[in-house]
Amino acid sequence: MGPIITVLLLLEIIVQTADDARAAEDGGAHRLEVVRDIRVGGLTPTMASLDAIQKASGLPLRVMVRENAGFAIGAGELPVIRRALGALAERQVDGVVMGFARDGEIADGDLAAALTDAPPVRVTYHRAFDTLREPLEAIRRLAGVAQVDRILTDGGSGSRLARSARLAALGRRVASCGANIIVIAGGGVDEAALAVFVAAGCVAEAHVGRAAREELTAEGRVSATRVRRLRAIADGGR
């Protein structure tokens, strides 16, 4: 039996296509976030593209459910969102990525409208979180939403060390609420930031977009080589 390797930090890679998914898995990603139009922060993918990705990779999938580039439900979007949740539940994805905010506050009504009577799916509350005026208070409110098991956040502005300190504070707030929520570092996570987060032990999971892509751009394809380098960092340099 070989040595038991402990994962220091789970690595989630954003993908848009089956080719992206294959490259991310080849590079050692632990989980994929499936989106359409990464340039605007990600929108709900087509079910056809999701089906192709599920065939291409056996990794757990978190799937974006978002119908516009903002953080509020637009007119006529709620039925579309609810249909998407149903389709994703049928496909037994690991979870969905969604979140609603207005004027610096969680849009509780929008979140409840989307999730009430919806099929049971786990939810990553995405970077709408970074628009909230009182993130520590927001954690208490999100802890009351049974489906939410993750929060995706960039940890705020400033240096990588400052961000790591804020991410750690969010984790402590989750613990103080007794919430079963994992804080994911996402937004501006490149190799250098990932190394700082691993060294600080401030989060258990990280979410990477451009840093996993050719030419480090939203338009680039996922690069197995870049993912492999990120995975090595996530594993503590092993």
Secondary structure, DSSP 8 states (H G I E B T S, - for coil): -------SSEEEEEE-SHHHHHHHHHHT-SEEEE-B-GGGT-B---HHHHHHHHHH--S-EEEE--SSSSSS--TT-HHHHHHHHHHHHHTT-SEEEE--EETTEE-HHHHHHHHTTS----EEE-GGGGG-S-HHHHHHHHTT-TTEEEEEE---SS-HHHHHHHHHHHHHHHHHHT---EEEEESS--HHHHHHHHHHT--SEEEESGGGBGGGSTTS-B-HHHHHHHHHHHTT--
